[in-house]
Amino acid sequence: MRLYLINPYNPLVSLANVKESRWNHFRVWKPLGLLVLAGLTPPEWDVTVIDENLDRRDYESLPKPDLVGITAFTSQAGRAYELAEEFRRRGVPVVMGGIHATACTDEALEHVDAVVTGEAESIWAKVLNDVQRGRLQKTYTGEHLDLAEVPVARHDLLPKGYAFGAIQTTRGCPLNCSFCSVSSFNGTRYRHRPIANVIEEFRAIREKWILVVDDNLIGTTTAHMERAKELFRAMIQAGLRKKWICQVTINMADDDVLLSLAARAGCVGAFIGFESPTPEGLHEVGKKFNLRNSRNFRESVKRIQRHNILVVGSFIIGLDSDKPGIGLQIAATAKQYSLDIVNALFLTPLPGTRLWDQMERQDRIAANNFPADWRYYTLNYPTARYKHLSWTQLLEEMNGCDGEFYSWRNIGRRMVETIFRRRHPLVAMIGNMSYRNNSRMSIENYDQIPVLHNRAESSCPTEFSKTPIRFSPRPEQSGVV
């Protein structure tokens, strides 16, 4: 039996266009979920994993498979449906899973033979058995399984060419932010894999640099953080000699023992969701965790950096509390916090989130020609109608934020500090240049989608200013440094 597991691409996501820019090479992640499913697939199946971010195949020239499995984030859904229709024309059954298929099951079933909702590992054996017996069902419901049952992912099934390997050690997030689909998909209960299994998989990854894809590696409670310490001690003892980047909450700064162990275990960077520079914004998205104990964010960031760990801060532009000037305010806040890298994203209503439900009720979803418009749901495009900012103003705010933070002057200042502090200056340079390049490519793409712009502003509130797409030059483009 032959099985193809496919991760579709989105042509609008510039970070996936590896051949167009050397910097994008550092921002393409492995389709880890498919590798885990491959590890659960019985040996009588010949498994091929295809990541279209790196490998655009001529499927007609490949041997005909007995089954195709496709995973997709919302922004990949359109391409996923194209692939499904291509294989179904050849008489090949197609199964789709992932966050989008879980949130939009009825839509997905219009294009594929079967949908797996939730965590597919718990039901994958039944799916394969049903295919072999010719009894494929329309839907399968995955459960939140014990992570001790998750096998080591089949990293050997992907070719070389990735800058980063990928691994997951925990699932679930108790924060339940309004814009995030993690809680609805993986649940709010914090689950973790056995440490021995994690160490085994670290050893199986060929890349020396690894992205730990956990939504929050260290968790939010004392017990969670103690588990993280145990993992870091095991990694140190195993002598893995890997460098890795993780996603955490700001409470990582509260435990010097945790920070010391993380650094010794190979941590070089921490991605932290700050979300908004204002208390009003944090309340709006439900990120009250960041408001606890009147936290001094600059001091928290500095405590992490003292252990030679770079801090990447994520912010959202387009909240109902955001007013004109929010872009430069975020850039100034990032500088005040002394962040090494900033990832600014547009507020995007993703299916399965409370934000989607709210904006759908209010008729504020502008990119609503589905499935074609799903390609815009990358977090890099405005897809809704925003309260105080028109579509054009929102782009100007993003342009102002990135243009200020990633001006040559500010990049140079940060590089000097990382060199002086010996805080992984090469990693910091790659990160800064990658984000700078990607923001410039996004601006070029904005000019190519006037239809979405016109639709967003055709029925906007009266306070919106309906102006044509026009961008002010970045500081470095105008010669001002």
KEBAZA-580421 format. One line per field, with one value per residue (C-alpha): y, z, x. Coordinates in pm, 1 decimal. Each point is the difference from the previous one (the first is absolute). Layout:
% residues N
y	(Y;...) .
z	(Z;...) .
x	(X;...) .
This chain:
% residues 481
y	(0.0;342.0;312.7;363.1;249.2;356.7;342.3;253.6;336.6;347.5;217.1;319.2;-102.8;150.5;-192.6;-319.8;123.6;-131.8;36.8;369.6;102.8;-163.2;143.9;-199.2;-315.5;79.2;35.9;-325.6;-260.2;-372.2;-144.0;-175.0;-132.8;-200.7;-145.3;-115.9;-166.6;-168.6;-140.7;-148.6;-156.0;-381.5;-138.4;-141.6;359.5;167.4;357.2;311.1;340.4;300.1;355.0;238.3;281.1;-162.8;-254.8;74.2;-341.5;-97.8;-237.0;-145.2;-136.0;-171.5;-352.3;2.7;-23.9;-196.4;288.8;367.9;177.2;380.6;233.5;372.1;319.2;234.9;186.0;-329.6;-117.0;114.6;-182.2;-304.5;-14.9;31.4;-294.5;-203.7;57.3;-93.0;-334.9;-76.3;40.2;-282.8;-214.4;44.4;52.1;311.0;54.0;348.9;98.4;289.3;315.6;130.4;-326.9;-28.7;348.1;-16.1;-366.5;45.8;215.6;-248.8;-288.6;174.2;-58.6;-317.0;-351.4;7.5;247.3;-72.8;256.1;62.5;-186.2;-257.5;-228.6;-144.5;-114.5;-48.0;-380.0;-24.9;227.4;-220.3;-318.5;134.5;91.8;-350.2;-147.6;243.9;153.2;354.0;211.6;365.3;123.9;-118.9;170.9;12.1;30.4;172.9;-300.2;-77.6;129.3;-312.2;-161.1;241.6;-168.2;155.1;188.7;-137.2;277.1;-230.7;33.2;361.8;105.5;223.5;370.3;125.0;245.3;-121.4;-332.8;-12.4;-177.3;16.7;-83.2;134.9;79.9;215.9;359.2;120.9;367.9;-34.0;333.0;119.9;-2.1;-341.2;-336.9;-208.7;-34.6;-118.4;-248.7;-129.1;96.4;208.9;-284.7;1.1;-342.7;-109.1;-286.2;-229.1;158.6;-315.6;11.5;364.8;-70.7;-290.3;223.9;278.9;-254.9;-104.8;354.2;57.8;380.1;170.3;284.1;-90.4;174.7;-128.2;48.3;-24.5;289.1;52.1;-214.1;101.6;26.0;239.0;-168.9;-103.4;-365.4;70.8;183.1;-277.8;-244.3;232.1;1.2;-380.7;0.0;248.8;-200.0;-313.7;184.8;121.5;-346.9;-150.3;233.9;69.0;298.5;148.9;368.1;72.9;268.8;-28.0;173.0;98.2;245.0;290.5;-190.3;-168.8;305.2;-78.5;-300.7;36.7;-373.1;-70.8;255.6;-134.9;-355.8;104.0;179.6;-292.9;-236.2;201.7;268.7;298.9;174.3;38.5;113.2;184.9;131.6;354.2;59.0;366.1;292.4;106.8;-153.6;58.5;-212.0;-282.5;-5.1;-2.9;-314.1;-174.9;7.6;100.6;-225.0;277.1;245.5;-199.0;150.7;335.3;-156.4;209.6;-137.3;163.0;-155.8;-337.8;9.1;102.5;-291.4;-242.7;167.9;-16.0;-374.6;67.4;-84.0;222.0;126.8;20.9;200.3;-46.8;280.0;33.3;300.6;60.5;-45.1;196.0;200.6;88.8;357.5;172.2;-5.5;-354.4;-117.4;245.2;-56.2;-372.4;75.4;238.4;-253.4;-271.6;230.6;86.4;-371.8;-49.9;-277.2;-160.5;-71.9;105.6;-194.4;229.8;-162.6;115.4;-95.3;-290.2;-178.5;-367.3;-259.0;-174.7;303.6;230.5;286.5;-165.1;-49.1;362.4;150.1;-229.8;112.0;362.4;-52.6;120.4;-276.8;161.9;-285.3;-227.3;-143.6;-353.5;-212.7;239.3;262.2;-243.6;67.6;343.3;-146.9;-8.3;270.7;218.9;145.2;193.5;-221.3;184.2;342.1;168.2;242.7;305.9;-76.6;-37.9;-273.7;251.3;154.5;-343.8;-68.5;335.6;-88.2;-329.8;176.6;254.6;-265.4;-215.6;297.1;147.8;-316.0;-147.2;318.5;-45.0;233.1;-209.0;-332.1;128.3;113.2;-340.7;-182.4;199.7;-93.1;-370.6;-7.1;182.4;-229.9;-308.9;-77.4;-209.2;291.8;-221.8;-131.1;354.0;125.9;-279.8;63.1;375.1;-28.7;-271.0;205.2;316.0;-178.2;-167.6;328.5;157.3;-293.2;27.6;365.6;-98.9;-254.3;254.7;194.7;-314.6;-46.3;316.9;-210.5;-97.4;362.5;124.1;-269.0;80.5;367.4;-28.9;-26.1;127.3;215.6;372.9;76.1;-195.5;213.5;-152.2;78.5;-185.8;-231.7;215.4;-57.1;243.8;-103.2;-173.7;212.9;-179.2;30.5;376.5;28.9;98.3;-211.4) .
z	(0.0;-97.1;211.6;-80.5;289.5;-137.2;153.8;-255.6;-70.8;-11.0;-281.8;197.3;298.1;-94.2;264.5;-190.3;-318.9;94.6;-346.2;-19.6;301.7;197.8;320.0;-38.6;38.7;372.0;32.1;-144.3;256.7;-44.7;-20.1;332.0;26.1;-320.6;127.7;317.3;-203.9;-210.1;321.4;82.5;-344.5;-15.5;-201.5;-275.4;-114.8;-216.8;133.0;-186.8;173.1;-236.0;124.8;-279.4;173.6;-123.8;-256.9;-265.7;-155.4;-336.0;150.8;-337.8;-37.1;339.8;60.4;73.5;376.2;179.8;238.9;33.9;335.3;6.7;295.0;-21.8;196.1;-110.5;-240.4;-175.2;-40.2;-360.8;-118.3;205.7;-184.8;-336.3;87.3;120.1;-320.7;-207.3;174.4;14.9;-380.0;-13.0;225.9;311.4;334.6;190.1;377.1;143.3;355.9;195.5;159.7;-301.7;-81.7;366.2;7.1;-347.9;-33.6;-225.3;-240.6;-10.1;-72.0;-322.2;-128.8;166.6;72.5;376.3;273.9;323.4;267.1;306.3;71.8;-276.5;186.5;209.7;-306.3;-275.5;32.7;-58.8;-304.1;-162.5;90.3;-150.9;-322.1;-29.7;48.3;-244.6;273.9;33.0;209.5;-58.4;337.9;277.8;336.5;163.5;376.7;228.7;56.1;256.4;-158.6;114.9;-298.0;-250.5;-175.2;-110.2;-321.5;-326.1;-65.2;-243.1;-252.8;-88.2;-212.0;117.9;-57.8;319.3;216.6;306.0;123.4;198.4;310.6;229.7;371.0;132.4;-119.7;127.3;119.6;300.7;-103.5;-260.4;-176.8;-219.0;-325.1;44.6;-118.7;209.9;292.6;-218.3;-183.6;266.3;308.5;304.0;202.9;-4.4;-110.6;-42.8;-157.6;207.8;23.5;-121.7;-321.9;-53.3;40.6;-244.3;-261.1;49.4;-86.8;-313.5;-144.1;-240.8;20.8;265.7;37.1;115.8;45.1;302.1;-131.3;338.0;37.6;345.8;86.5;367.0;78.6;242.9;341.3;238.2;-83.7;-372.2;52.7;217.1;-282.3;-239.2;235.4;3.2;-380.4;-18.7;250.0;-207.9;-315.4;169.5;127.7;-345.7;-154.6;-302.3;-125.6;-163.5;-14.1;21.1;1.1;193.9;62.9;360.9;216.1;174.6;331.1;-132.7;141.0;356.6;63.0;-32.1;47.5;-289.9;-216.9;85.5;-77.9;-326.6;-116.1;94.8;-182.1;-321.4;2.9;-210.6;-49.3;155.8;-194.4;233.4;-79.4;137.6;-231.6;86.2;152.4;194.3;288.9;-200.8;-282.8;232.1;159.7;-345.9;-116.5;336.0;75.5;362.3;90.5;-117.4;240.0;316.8;281.5;-179.7;-195.6;-119.5;-351.3;-63.4;312.2;-86.2;-349.1;141.6;245.2;-287.5;-209.8;284.7;-65.0;-363.6;-125.4;-276.3;47.6;-293.9;76.0;-183.4;-28.1;-166.6;-203.7;-55.8;342.9;72.6;250.6;-259.9;-132.4;-268.7;110.5;140.5;-238.2;124.8;355.7;-34.0;-143.6;287.7;254.9;-151.9;28.6;359.3;84.9;-171.6;-224.7;-244.8;-268.5;-51.1;-181.1;-65.9;-139.7;-104.3;217.4;-198.7;79.4;-42.8;-10.0;331.7;210.2;211.8;-215.3;-311.7;170.8;111.6;-336.2;-190.9;218.8;-63.5;-376.3;16.5;-197.7;-329.5;-158.7;-24.2;-351.2;108.3;-65.4;-223.0;273.0;250.9;-156.3;164.3;350.2;57.1;273.5;-248.0;-171.4;141.5;-50.2;204.9;55.1;288.4;245.2;-17.9;-297.7;-365.9;-206.3;-142.5;339.3;144.5;-266.6;72.5;369.2;-78.8;-239.5;267.2;264.8;-212.8;-168.9;335.0;183.4;-297.6;-122.4;-61.0;292.6;248.1;-135.5;35.3;356.7;97.0;-168.9;195.0;324.0;-84.1;-93.1;319.0;212.1;-202.0;-45.2;-317.6;-241.4;-311.0;94.4;78.0;-336.7;-192.1;186.4;-57.7;-368.4;-55.1;156.9;-179.6;-335.0;60.8;91.1;-323.0;-204.3;173.0;-101.2;-363.0;31.2;145.0;-326.3;-182.5;190.6;-53.1;-14.9;364.9;88.5;-174.5;158.6;348.5;-33.2;-200.4;314.7;269.3;297.0;-60.8;190.7;-256.6;-254.6;-344.8;-170.9;-279.6;73.9;44.2;220.0;152.9;-61.6;278.1;183.1;-170.6;-342.2;29.7;107.9;356.5;240.2) .
x	(0.0;131.5;-68.7;79.7;-8.7;2.1;55.4;-139.3;152.4;-155.7;142.6;-69.9;213.4;331.9;191.0;-82.9;164.0;340.4;151.6;-91.8;204.6;276.9;-149.8;-321.0;206.2;9.2;-379.9;-133.0;-102.8;-42.4;-356.7;47.8;-356.1;42.7;326.7;-176.8;-276.2;267.0;145.1;-341.4;-46.6;43.1;295.3;-223.6;-54.4;265.9;-3.5;116.5;-12.0;-13.8;50.9;-95.3;187.4;320.1;-109.4;-264.5;-65.0;-143.8;-254.8;-96.5;351.7;-4.3;-131.7;-371.8;-57.7;-271.2;-68.0;90.6;2.6;9.6;44.9;-68.6;-7.0;-277.1;230.3;80.1;-359.3;-47.2;310.3;-99.2;-332.5;177.5;223.2;-297.2;-192.6;304.7;43.5;-372.9;-19.3;252.4;-215.6;214.8;-181.6;106.4;-8.0;46.3;83.2;141.8;-134.3;-192.1;-175.3;-96.4;-153.2;-156.2;-91.1;-304.4;199.4;288.8;-238.9;-103.4;353.4;133.1;-121.1;52.5;86.7;184.6;-84.7;214.7;321.7;33.8;243.6;-281.4;-198.9;261.3;18.0;-375.6;17.6;265.7;-185.9;-322.6;182.1;141.2;-348.3;-158.7;-217.5;133.5;-237.4;-82.0;121.7;227.8;23.6;340.6;36.9;249.2;218.5;268.1;321.0;182.1;-175.0;156.9;294.0;326.6;-70.1;142.8;251.7;179.4;-284.2;79.8;297.9;278.0;-47.6;-162.4;189.4;-191.6;-121.7;-326.2;-123.6;-303.5;20.8;-333.6;-353.8;-281.4;-12.2;-201.6;10.3;-278.6;62.7;-287.2;199.1;163.0;-132.9;240.3;-237.5;-287.5;222.6;241.8;-198.7;85.1;152.0;379.3;127.7;359.6;189.5;221.8;342.9;177.3;-205.6;89.5;371.4;-26.3;-159.2;252.6;267.5;-194.1;-4.1;288.8;-8.7;212.3;-251.3;-349.5;-332.7;-191.8;-354.8;-178.5;-241.4;149.5;300.6;16.0;-373.0;-161.5;17.4;275.7;-60.7;31.7;326.6;140.6;-70.9;185.4;298.9;1.6;-0.2;286.0;206.7;-53.8;104.9;317.8;82.1;-62.0;255.9;-220.6;202.5;-307.6;-95.9;-370.8;-267.8;-326.0;-332.4;-68.1;-190.4;168.4;12.9;313.1;177.0;-111.3;224.2;376.9;54.1;-234.4;178.6;343.9;-104.1;-166.7;314.5;223.9;-237.8;42.8;-269.9;104.8;-333.9;-345.3;-307.8;-239.4;-347.7;-21.5;-301.0;-61.9;189.6;-310.3;-198.5;-318.2;135.2;101.5;-344.9;-158.3;181.8;-31.4;374.4;-47.2;293.3;233.8;-160.7;63.4;204.5;48.3;284.4;294.3;41.9;335.7;149.1;-154.4;151.4;337.3;-3.1;-50.9;268.0;252.2;5.2;95.6;-349.0;-136.5;-355.7;-240.1;-313.4;-330.5;-257.4;-341.7;-112.5;-370.8;-157.9;-316.0;203.9;265.7;0.8;208.0;362.9;-12.7;274.4;259.5;-123.2;76.2;344.9;71.2;-126.0;218.4;298.7;-94.9;-23.4;339.1;-133.9;241.6;-260.4;-363.5;-271.0;-296.1;-314.2;-346.5;-295.2;-145.1;-327.7;83.6;-278.3;-45.6;93.0;-213.0;123.4;-146.5;-335.8;-6.4;96.7;-232.7;-293.7;95.3;39.2;359.5;171.0;101.0;195.2;-304.4;10.6;78.2;191.1;198.3;48.7;145.0;339.4;-3.7;-31.6;376.2;-4.5;192.6;-310.1;-296.1;-306.0;-263.5;-154.1;177.1;-152.5;225.9;223.3;-85.1;164.2;248.1;71.9;64.6;262.7;158.0;18.6;174.2;233.2;82.4;63.5;228.6;164.0;98.8;101.7;186.6;167.4;372.4;68.3;-195.2;122.0;355.5;-61.6;-138.7;288.1;255.1;-173.9;-24.3;368.2;95.8;-218.1;102.9;-368.5;12.4;65.2;-13.0;-345.1;-115.8;125.5;-169.9;-325.6;5.9;85.2;-259.9;-279.1;111.6;0.2;-333.5;-170.0;125.1;-131.3;-337.7;-27.3;58.0;-280.8;-245.8;-0.3;-112.5;-326.7;-209.9;-317.6;37.6;71.6;-312.7;-217.1;135.1;-86.9;-322.1;-213.7;230.2;-108.7;-23.2;318.0;202.5;180.1;-50.2;327.0;178.0;291.4;308.7;299.9;240.3;360.8;182.9;257.5;289.1;-166.7;-21.5;358.9;-85.9;207.6) .
